Amino acid sequence: MSRENGTEASIVNAMTVDVEDYFQVSAFEANFSKRDWANIPCRVEANVDKILALFDEQGVKATFFTLGWMADRYPAMVKRIAAAGHELASHGWEHVRVVNHTQAAFRRDVLRSKNILEDVSGSQVKGYRAASYSINASNLWAIDVLREMGYQYSSSVVPVHHDLYGMPEAPRFAFRWSNGLLEIPVSTLNIGARNVNCGGGGWFRFYPYWFSRWALGRINRREQQPCMFYFHPWEIDPGQPRVHGLSVKTRFRHYINLHKTHRRLQALLEAFEWNRVDRVFPTSEQYYPSYRLDQNTVYKASEKDVLRSSARE
Protein backbone atom coordinates (compact mmCIF):
# COMPACT_ATOMS: atom_id res chain seq x y z
CA MET A 1 0.00 0.00 0.00
CA SER A 2 1.15 3.54 -0.67
CA ARG A 3 2.69 5.62 2.07
CA GLU A 4 3.96 9.18 2.40
CA ASN A 5 6.93 9.60 0.07
CA GLY A 6 10.41 10.50 1.22
CA THR A 7 11.74 10.02 4.72
CA GLU A 8 8.30 9.52 6.27
CA ALA A 9 8.17 6.00 4.85
CA SER A 10 11.34 5.05 6.78
CA ILE A 11 9.92 6.02 10.19
CA VAL A 12 7.17 4.05 11.91
CA ASN A 13 4.76 6.00 14.09
CA ALA A 14 2.61 4.86 17.01
CA MET A 15 -1.16 4.69 16.48
CA THR A 16 -3.26 4.58 19.65
CA VAL A 17 -6.93 4.46 20.64
CA ASP A 18 -8.29 5.58 24.03
CA VAL A 19 -11.17 3.15 24.59
CA GLU A 20 -13.90 5.08 26.39
CA ASP A 21 -17.43 6.08 25.43
CA TYR A 22 -18.79 9.58 24.86
CA PHE A 23 -20.35 9.85 28.33
CA GLN A 24 -17.06 9.01 30.06
CA VAL A 25 -14.99 11.97 28.85
CA SER A 26 -13.64 14.33 31.50
CA ALA A 27 -15.55 17.29 30.05
CA PHE A 28 -18.84 15.51 30.84
CA GLU A 29 -18.04 14.67 34.47
CA ALA A 30 -20.74 17.05 35.69
CA ASN A 31 -23.30 15.62 33.27
CA PHE A 32 -22.97 11.88 33.91
CA SER A 33 -22.52 10.26 37.30
CA LYS A 34 -20.35 7.16 37.29
CA ARG A 35 -23.13 5.45 39.24
CA ASP A 36 -25.33 5.79 36.14
CA TRP A 37 -22.83 4.58 33.54
CA ALA A 38 -24.14 1.01 33.54
CA ASN A 39 -27.63 2.28 32.62
CA ILE A 40 -26.52 4.33 29.61
CA PRO A 41 -26.64 2.57 26.22
CA CYS A 42 -23.02 2.02 25.28
CA ARG A 43 -21.84 2.66 21.73
CA VAL A 44 -18.22 1.69 22.20
CA GLU A 45 -18.42 -1.91 20.91
CA ALA A 46 -19.81 -0.92 17.52
CA ASN A 47 -17.29 1.90 17.19
CA VAL A 48 -14.35 -0.30 18.18
CA ASP A 49 -15.44 -2.89 15.61
CA LYS A 50 -15.38 -0.15 12.95
CA ILE A 51 -11.88 0.81 14.05
CA LEU A 52 -10.71 -2.80 13.96
CA ALA A 53 -12.09 -3.13 10.43
CA LEU A 54 -10.34 0.08 9.36
CA PHE A 55 -7.01 -1.04 10.82
CA ASP A 56 -7.36 -4.46 9.20
CA GLU A 57 -8.11 -2.87 5.84
CA GLN A 58 -4.97 -0.73 6.10
CA GLY A 59 -2.75 -3.45 7.61
CA VAL A 60 -2.15 -1.37 10.75
CA LYS A 61 -1.49 -2.61 14.29
CA ALA A 62 -2.19 -0.20 17.13
CA THR A 63 -2.31 0.14 20.90
CA PHE A 64 -5.69 0.36 22.63
CA PHE A 65 -5.52 2.21 25.97
CA THR A 66 -8.60 0.66 27.54
CA LEU A 67 -10.61 1.46 30.66
CA GLY A 68 -10.83 -1.39 33.15
CA TRP A 69 -14.55 -0.57 33.40
CA MET A 70 -14.85 -1.44 29.71
CA ALA A 71 -12.94 -4.69 30.04
CA ASP A 72 -15.17 -5.69 32.95
CA ARG A 73 -18.39 -5.14 30.98
CA TYR A 74 -17.27 -5.93 27.45
CA PRO A 75 -14.66 -8.70 27.72
CA ALA A 76 -15.51 -10.04 24.25
CA MET A 77 -14.56 -6.66 22.75
CA VAL A 78 -11.22 -6.72 24.56
CA LYS A 79 -10.59 -10.25 23.32
CA ARG A 80 -11.33 -9.16 19.73
CA ILE A 81 -8.77 -6.36 20.04
CA ALA A 82 -6.11 -8.76 21.30
CA ALA A 83 -7.00 -11.48 18.76
CA ALA A 84 -6.45 -8.98 15.94
CA GLY A 85 -2.83 -8.53 17.06
CA HIS A 86 -3.17 -5.14 18.72
CA GLU A 87 -1.56 -4.15 22.00
CA LEU A 88 -3.74 -3.64 25.07
CA ALA A 89 -2.70 -0.98 27.58
CA SER A 90 -4.39 0.61 30.59
CA HIS A 91 -6.39 3.84 30.64
CA GLY A 92 -7.23 3.43 34.32
CA TRP A 93 -10.45 1.96 35.69
CA GLU A 94 -13.07 4.72 35.42
CA HIS A 95 -11.35 7.62 33.67
CA VAL A 96 -10.57 9.47 36.89
CA ARG A 97 -7.97 12.16 36.35
CA VAL A 98 -4.79 11.66 38.38
CA VAL A 99 -5.21 15.15 39.86
CA ASN A 100 -8.38 13.83 41.54
CA HIS A 101 -6.75 10.69 42.94
CA THR A 102 -5.00 10.12 46.25
CA GLN A 103 -1.86 8.04 45.96
CA ALA A 104 -3.59 5.05 47.56
CA ALA A 105 -6.62 5.32 45.26
CA PHE A 106 -4.38 5.70 42.20
CA ARG A 107 -2.42 2.59 43.18
CA ARG A 108 -5.62 0.56 43.46
CA ASP A 109 -6.90 1.98 40.18
CA VAL A 110 -3.89 1.20 38.01
CA LEU A 111 -3.39 -2.26 39.53
CA ARG A 112 -7.05 -3.19 39.15
CA SER A 113 -7.20 -2.07 35.52
CA LYS A 114 -3.92 -3.83 34.66
CA ASN A 115 -5.09 -7.07 36.24
CA ILE A 116 -8.44 -7.24 34.45
CA LEU A 117 -6.96 -6.41 31.06
CA GLU A 118 -4.36 -9.15 31.48
CA ASP A 119 -6.93 -11.64 32.77
CA VAL A 120 -9.34 -11.02 29.89
CA SER A 121 -6.78 -10.82 27.08
CA GLY A 122 -4.18 -13.28 28.31
CA SER A 123 -1.44 -10.81 27.36
CA GLN A 124 0.90 -8.63 29.40
CA VAL A 125 -0.08 -4.99 29.88
CA LYS A 126 3.02 -2.79 29.65
CA GLY A 127 1.60 0.69 29.10
CA TYR A 128 -0.58 3.26 30.82
CA ARG A 129 -2.20 6.51 29.73
CA ALA A 130 -3.67 8.85 32.34
CA ALA A 131 -7.20 10.13 31.86
CA SER A 132 -6.98 13.49 30.07
CA TYR A 133 -3.17 13.37 30.23
CA SER A 134 -3.42 14.40 33.88
CA ILE A 135 0.10 13.65 35.07
CA ASN A 136 1.95 16.90 35.65
CA ALA A 137 4.50 18.54 37.94
CA SER A 138 2.05 18.43 40.87
CA ASN A 139 1.60 14.65 40.97
CA LEU A 140 4.84 13.02 39.82
CA TRP A 141 4.40 10.48 42.62
CA ALA A 142 2.21 8.73 40.03
CA ILE A 143 5.34 7.83 38.06
CA ASP A 144 6.72 5.87 40.99
CA VAL A 145 3.37 4.13 41.53
CA LEU A 146 3.24 3.04 37.89
CA ARG A 147 6.73 1.61 38.14
CA GLU A 148 5.86 -0.21 41.36
CA MET A 149 2.75 -1.72 39.75
CA GLY A 150 4.79 -3.21 36.92
CA TYR A 151 4.16 -0.78 34.09
CA GLN A 152 7.01 -0.31 31.63
CA TYR A 153 5.89 2.86 29.88
CA SER A 154 3.48 5.76 30.16
CA SER A 155 1.96 8.09 27.58
CA SER A 156 0.42 10.57 30.00
CA VAL A 157 2.14 13.86 29.21
CA VAL A 158 1.43 16.52 26.59
CA PRO A 159 4.09 19.27 26.54
CA VAL A 160 1.67 22.15 25.85
CA HIS A 161 -0.21 24.89 27.65
CA HIS A 162 -3.90 23.97 27.94
CA ASP A 163 -6.72 24.80 30.34
CA LEU A 164 -7.44 21.12 31.13
CA TYR A 165 -4.05 19.42 30.87
CA GLY A 166 -0.47 19.94 29.82
CA MET A 167 3.09 19.95 31.04
CA PRO A 168 4.75 22.49 28.75
CA GLU A 169 8.16 22.14 30.37
CA ALA A 170 8.36 18.42 29.56
CA PRO A 171 10.40 17.07 26.62
CA ARG A 172 8.63 16.62 23.30
CA PHE A 173 10.01 13.16 22.58
CA ALA A 174 10.31 9.87 24.43
CA PHE A 175 12.40 9.96 27.62
CA ARG A 176 12.91 8.03 30.81
CA TRP A 177 11.88 9.34 34.20
CA SER A 178 14.49 9.05 36.94
CA ASN A 179 13.01 5.72 38.08
CA GLY A 180 13.45 4.21 34.61
CA LEU A 181 9.82 4.38 33.45
CA LEU A 182 9.62 5.30 29.77
CA GLU A 183 7.41 8.32 29.00
CA ILE A 184 6.15 8.86 25.44
CA PRO A 185 4.50 12.27 25.04
CA VAL A 186 1.76 12.89 22.50
CA SER A 187 3.27 14.52 19.43
CA THR A 188 3.66 18.28 19.29
CA LEU A 189 5.27 20.61 16.81
CA ASN A 190 7.46 23.44 18.04
CA ILE A 191 6.41 26.68 16.34
CA GLY A 192 8.17 29.78 17.57
CA ALA A 193 8.16 29.82 21.35
CA ARG A 194 5.40 27.26 21.86
CA ASN A 195 4.48 23.67 21.21
CA VAL A 196 1.39 22.98 19.12
CA ASN A 197 -0.51 19.75 19.61
CA CYS A 198 -0.61 17.72 16.40
CA GLY A 199 -0.97 14.26 17.94
CA GLY A 200 -4.67 13.66 17.47
CA GLY A 201 -7.85 13.93 19.52
CA GLY A 202 -9.81 17.15 19.24
CA TRP A 203 -6.88 18.86 17.53
CA PHE A 204 -7.09 16.40 14.65
CA ARG A 205 -10.74 17.34 14.22
CA PHE A 206 -10.17 21.08 14.70
CA TYR A 207 -7.25 21.63 12.32
CA PRO A 208 -7.67 20.98 8.59
CA TYR A 209 -6.35 17.57 7.59
CA TRP A 210 -3.51 19.02 5.54
CA PHE A 211 -2.04 20.62 8.69
CA SER A 212 -1.99 17.33 10.62
CA ARG A 213 -0.36 15.53 7.71
CA TRP A 214 2.19 18.31 7.28
CA ALA A 215 3.01 18.52 11.01
CA LEU A 216 3.48 14.78 11.47
CA GLY A 217 5.53 14.58 8.29
CA ARG A 218 7.73 17.45 9.48
CA ILE A 219 8.46 15.61 12.74
CA ASN A 220 9.42 12.51 10.75
CA ARG A 221 11.48 14.39 8.16
CA ARG A 222 13.14 17.25 10.01
CA GLU A 223 13.50 15.77 13.48
CA GLN A 224 13.75 12.11 12.48
CA GLN A 225 11.40 11.14 15.31
CA PRO A 226 8.38 8.84 15.37
CA CYS A 227 5.03 10.38 16.23
CA MET A 228 2.52 9.40 18.91
CA PHE A 229 -1.07 9.76 17.66
CA TYR A 230 -4.35 9.08 19.46
CA PHE A 231 -8.11 9.22 19.01
CA HIS A 232 -11.26 7.91 20.71
CA PRO A 233 -13.97 5.56 19.39
CA TRP A 234 -16.65 8.23 19.97
CA GLU A 235 -14.79 10.54 17.57
CA ILE A 236 -15.87 8.41 14.60
CA ASP A 237 -19.49 8.42 15.80
CA PRO A 238 -21.35 11.53 14.59
CA GLY A 239 -24.66 9.88 15.53
CA GLN A 240 -23.90 9.81 19.27
CA PRO A 241 -26.55 11.39 21.54
CA ARG A 242 -26.18 15.13 22.04
CA VAL A 243 -25.61 16.14 25.66
CA HIS A 244 -27.58 19.15 26.86
CA GLY A 245 -26.43 21.85 29.24
CA LEU A 246 -22.86 22.08 27.95
CA SER A 247 -20.87 25.27 27.77
CA VAL A 248 -20.25 26.67 24.31
CA LYS A 249 -16.56 25.75 24.58
CA THR A 250 -17.22 22.16 25.67
CA ARG A 251 -19.86 21.63 22.99
CA PHE A 252 -17.53 22.99 20.32
CA ARG A 253 -14.59 20.85 21.43
CA HIS A 254 -16.55 17.62 21.63
CA TYR A 255 -18.69 17.79 18.51
CA ILE A 256 -16.59 19.65 15.95
CA ASN A 257 -16.06 17.67 12.72
CA LEU A 258 -17.10 14.28 14.09
CA HIS A 259 -18.50 13.51 10.64
CA LYS A 260 -15.02 13.97 9.11
CA THR A 261 -12.93 11.89 11.50
CA HIS A 262 -13.30 8.46 9.92
CA ARG A 263 -12.40 9.77 6.47
CA ARG A 264 -9.42 11.68 7.86
CA LEU A 265 -8.20 8.60 9.70
CA GLN A 266 -8.34 6.58 6.48
CA ALA A 267 -6.16 9.18 4.78
CA LEU A 268 -3.71 9.34 7.70
CA LEU A 269 -3.32 5.57 7.85
CA GLU A 270 -2.50 5.55 4.14
CA ALA A 271 -0.07 8.47 4.37
CA PHE A 272 2.27 7.15 7.09
CA GLU A 273 3.61 3.94 8.57
CA TRP A 274 1.99 2.89 11.86
CA ASN A 275 2.45 0.24 14.53
CA ARG A 276 1.84 -0.56 18.19
CA VAL A 277 3.49 1.54 20.88
CA ASP A 278 5.50 -1.39 22.25
CA ARG A 279 7.03 -1.96 18.80
CA VAL A 280 7.70 1.66 17.90
CA PHE A 281 9.13 2.46 21.36
CA PRO A 282 10.62 -0.79 22.70
CA THR A 283 11.23 -0.35 26.42
CA SER A 284 14.31 -2.59 26.32
CA GLU A 285 16.25 -0.04 24.30
CA GLN A 286 18.79 2.13 26.09
CA TYR A 287 18.94 5.16 23.80
CA TYR A 288 16.15 7.20 25.41
CA PRO A 289 17.43 10.28 27.23
CA SER A 290 16.67 10.45 30.94
CA TYR A 291 15.22 13.49 32.64
CA ARG A 292 14.78 14.75 36.17
CA LEU A 293 12.66 17.51 37.66
CA ASP A 294 14.81 20.12 39.36
CA GLN A 295 13.74 22.58 42.04
CA ASN A 296 12.56 25.10 39.46
CA THR A 297 10.28 22.50 37.81
CA VAL A 298 12.31 22.59 34.62
CA TYR A 299 13.37 19.38 32.93
CA LYS A 300 17.06 18.80 32.41
CA ALA A 301 18.50 16.27 30.01
CA SER A 302 21.19 14.02 31.44
CA GLU A 303 22.34 13.11 27.95
CA LYS A 304 21.80 14.39 24.42
CA ASP A 305 18.69 13.33 22.60
CA VAL A 306 19.39 10.42 20.34
CA LEU A 307 17.70 10.63 16.95
CA ARG A 308 16.21 7.54 15.43
CA SER A 309 17.64 6.67 12.08
CA SER A 310 15.73 3.54 11.22
CA ALA A 311 12.20 2.20 11.33
CA ARG A 312 11.03 0.12 14.26
CA GLU A 313 9.34 -3.01 13.07
MODA-V201950 format. One record per pair of residues at least 24 apart in sequence whose C-alpha atoms are under 7 Angstrom apart, sorted by sequence separation. I is the first residue (numbers start at 1). J is the second residue. D is the distance in whole Angstrom. If there is no record, write none. Layout:
# MODA-V201950
((I/J/D) (I/J/D))
This chain:
# MODA-V201950
((20/44/7) (61/85/7) (62/86/5) (63/87/4) (64/88/5) (65/89/5) (66/90/5) (67/91/5) (68/92/6) (69/93/5) (90/114/6) (127/151/6) (133/157/5) (61/86/5) (62/87/6) (63/88/6) (64/89/6) (65/90/5) (66/91/5) (67/92/5) (68/93/4) (69/94/6) (126/151/5) (127/152/6) (128/153/7) (129/154/6) (133/158/7) (236/261/6) (63/89/7) (65/91/5) (67/93/5) (68/94/7) (126/152/5) (127/153/5) (128/154/5) (129/155/5) (130/156/5) (189/215/7) (235/261/6) (236/262/5) (67/94/6) (126/153/6) (127/154/6) (128/155/6) (129/156/5) (158/185/5) (67/95/7) (153/181/6) (154/182/6) (155/183/6) (157/185/5) (158/186/5) (152/181/6) (153/182/4) (154/183/5) (155/184/5) (156/185/7) (157/186/7) (199/228/6) (200/229/5) (201/230/6) (152/182/6) (153/183/6) (154/184/6) (155/185/6) (199/229/5) (200/230/5) (201/231/5) (134/165/6) (136/167/6) (155/186/7) (199/230/6) (200/231/6) (45/77/6) (98/130/7) (133/165/6) (280/312/5) (97/130/7) (132/165/7) (279/312/6) (280/313/7) (97/131/5) (147/181/6) (279/313/6) (96/131/6) (97/132/6) (99/134/6) (144/179/7) (160/195/6) (89/125/5) (95/131/5) (98/134/5) (159/195/7) (160/196/7) (88/125/6) (89/126/6) (90/127/6) (91/128/6) (97/134/6) (98/135/6) (89/127/5) (90/128/5) (91/129/5) (92/130/7) (107/145/6) (111/149/6) (82/121/6) (89/128/6) (90/129/6) (91/130/6) (91/131/6) (99/139/7) (187/227/6) (79/120/7) (187/228/5) (79/121/5) (186/228/5) (187/229/7) (78/121/7) (186/229/6) (19/64/6) (68/113/4) (71/116/7) (75/120/6) (16/62/6) (17/63/6) (18/64/6) (19/65/6) (20/66/7) (67/113/7) (71/117/6) (15/62/5) (16/63/5) (17/64/5) (18/65/5) (19/66/5) (20/67/6) (14/62/7) (15/63/6) (16/64/6) (17/65/6) (18/66/6) (19/67/6) (68/116/6) (68/117/7) (206/256/7) (202/253/6) (205/256/7) (205/257/6) (209/264/7) (205/261/6) (65/128/7) (65/129/7) (24/95/7) (225/307/7) (224/307/6) (225/308/6) (224/308/6) (224/309/7) (182/283/7) (26/132/7) (176/288/6) (178/290/7) (175/288/5) (176/289/6) (177/290/6) (178/291/6) (174/288/7) (175/289/5) (176/290/4) (177/291/6) (178/292/6) (175/290/5) (176/291/6) (177/292/6) (175/291/7) (169/298/6) (170/299/6) (169/299/6) (152/283/7) (48/233/6) (47/233/5) (47/234/7) (44/233/6) (87/276/6) (86/276/7) (8/217/6) (11/220/7) (58/269/7) (8/220/6) (18/230/7) (20/232/7) (21/233/7) (22/234/6) (7/220/7) (8/221/6) (13/226/5) (14/227/6) (15/228/6) (16/229/6) (17/230/5) (18/231/6) (19/232/6) (21/234/6) (61/274/7) (62/275/5) (63/276/5) (7/221/6) (12/226/6) (13/227/5) (14/228/5) (15/229/5) (16/230/5) (17/231/5) (18/232/5) (19/233/6) (60/274/6) (61/275/5) (62/276/4) (63/277/6) (11/226/6) (13/228/6) (14/229/6) (15/230/6) (16/231/7) (17/232/6) (60/275/6) (61/276/6) (27/250/7) (15/274/6) (13/273/6) (14/274/6) (15/275/6) (12/273/5) (13/274/5) (14/275/5) (15/276/6) (11/273/7) (12/274/5) (13/275/6) (14/276/6) (9/272/6) (12/275/7) (14/277/5) (8/272/7) (9/273/6) (14/280/6) (3/270/6) (4/271/5) (13/280/6) (2/270/6) (3/271/5) (4/272/5) (12/280/6) (3/272/5) (3/273/7) (11/310/6) (12/311/5) (10/310/6) (11/311/5) (12/312/6) (10/311/5))
